[in-house]
Amino acid sequence: MLHKIHSQTTTCDQMIDITNQVRAVIEQENVQDGVVTIYCPHTTAGITINENADPDVVRDLLLRLDEVYPWVHPQYRHAEGNSAAHLKASTMGASQAVPVVDGQLLLGTWQSIYFCEFDGPRRRTFYVKVQKD
């Protein structure tokens, strides 16, 4: 079953920990073993996995993405003015796949799954699909 989950972002650049929402889908589906795919259907947002223990990791990621892809650049041509958001989203990627073993996400001790907003604030959607073994 495909699960559609909505999220409201509150700032232009933001990483929201969605791990518990993904876990809830696994529990609802009663999956013991398989793979869960988390997919973002937006061109200015993405999905990534990274550290959850120190909030400065997220801060540093967003800071560096802003340095690499500044919001304003004299050579950007995209008419909507959000080229940086498209570049950041492509860098993060649109999806992640995580194994499910014994009913649990196979994530490292400090890992979480993040929805990455780069053109907010907006009401966003992501999808979660579990394939059972």
Rosetta blueprint (number, residue, H / E / L):
1 M L
2 L E
3 H E
4 K E
5 I E
6 H E
7 S E
8 Q E
9 T L
10 T L
11 T L
12 C L
13 D L
14 Q E
15 M E
16 I E
17 D E
18 I L
19 T H
20 N H
21 Q H
22 V H
23 R H
24 A H
25 V H
26 I H
27 E H
28 Q H
29 E H
30 N L
31 V L
32 Q L
33 D L
34 G E
35 V E
36 V E
37 T E
38 I E
39 Y E
40 C L
41 P L
42 H L
43 T L
44 T L
45 A E
46 G E
47 I E
48 T E
49 I E
50 N E
51 E E
52 N L
53 A L
54 D L
55 P H
56 D H
57 V H
58 V H
59 R H
60 D H
61 L H
62 L H
63 L H
64 R H
65 L H
66 D H
67 E H
68 V H
69 Y L
70 P L
71 W L
72 V L
73 H L
74 P L
75 Q L
76 Y L
77 R L
78 H L
79 A L
80 E L
81 G L
82 N L
83 S H
84 A H
85 A H
86 H H
87 L H
88 K H
89 A H
90 S H
91 T H
92 M H
93 G L
94 A L
95 S E
96 Q E
97 A E
98 V E
99 P E
100 V E
101 V E
102 D L
103 G L
104 Q E
105 L E
106 L L
107 L L
108 G L
109 T L
110 W L
111 Q E
112 S E
113 I E
114 Y E
115 F E
116 C E
117 E E
118 F L
119 D L
120 G L
121 P L
122 R L
123 R E
124 R E
125 T E
126 F E
127 Y E
128 V E
129 K E
130 V E
131 Q E
132 K E
133 D L
